[in-house]
Amino acid sequence: MNKNVILSALQSQLQTIKAAAVKHEQDVYEPAVAKLTAKIESWFATHVMDNLHSVAITSDSIVIKPSDSTGYGNDITINYRASWRRDGNNDYFTTYCYRPDIDSREDNSNAVHYYNAMASIASTFESICNEYKTKWLPAIAKLNSAKEDKYSEIYGIEREIRTCETEIAELEKEIYNQSGFECTLKPYANYTTNYDSGECVYTKREDAYHIKAFYGRSKWDYAYINSFKVVSFPKAKHAKVVLEWKGGSDEKTRTVELNKTRYAEFVNEVYYWQTSRADQRDAEINDRIGRYNEKATA
């Protein structure tokens, strides 16, 4: 099957799988996490402290906010520590907390509430750890696993797409290895400014683009190429590729010889400029000009 057809099918499949993963996260995962969180908050209210602002669970921690303050250090975190095997052996829990200042010149209600919450958590820590390990961890792990399964399908398809794109690129670059092939690099989009009735106006301009083709050992041994023609691409592995090229404003044609490794490096740069990077640059400049001109006239 044509690789472009395969690529198109994979891209279509990717969109379908992404939509399914997002729908699962929104319609199944998030409501289930919210339900589990509500259950944990209820347990804390009954067994730890009944006026905590919020309790949230992640795959390896529980974060308690004693009050609704958004200030730094308003949380108490209970961390689940486990070996990389996650087999339940040698796992344990730790608590991380802050030490808010208490100042007689200020309202200390939030700080006092924080310390009361920490004291309640410390006194019931064993019970918290038992609930966390036997009930809440398995529950959140199950939910996360189902979500990760959905997204792992995306990563698998993306890998297939990258492989397919690489194979297509290698096939398309074969034309560069034919004697007589000619190429002029797409222009480099940029912008310039001028003033119209006292207002700055941004307009697009296109400059000649150049890519270095290294032919020697020194970092200065390169041709700065804007357009070229493959004069000779010999079959012998160690034979050199001969190019006629132009790069300067004088439009003078010059000749350079590259070994095949250096030529392949040059072709990679040329191919990706011609097939993607030039168009990306053009789109970025168009967007930038639109935003700049809109801001200038606002």
Buried (B, 14 or more C-beta within 10 A) or exposed (E): EEBEEBBEEBBEBBEEBBEEBEEBBEEBBEEBBEEBBEBBBEBBEEEBBEEBBBBBBEEBBBBBBBBEBEEEEBBBBBBBEBEEEEEEEEBEBEBEBBEBEEEEEEEBEBBEBBBEBBEBBEEBBEEBBEBBBEBBBEBBEEBBEBBEEBBEBBEEBBEBBEEBBEEBBEEBBEEBBEEEBEBBBBBBBBBEEEEEEEEEBBEEEEEBBBBBBBBEEEEEEBBEBBBBBBBEBEEEEEEBBBBBBBBEEEEEEEEBBBBBEBBBBBBBBBBEBBBEBBEEBBEEBEEBBEEBBEEEEE
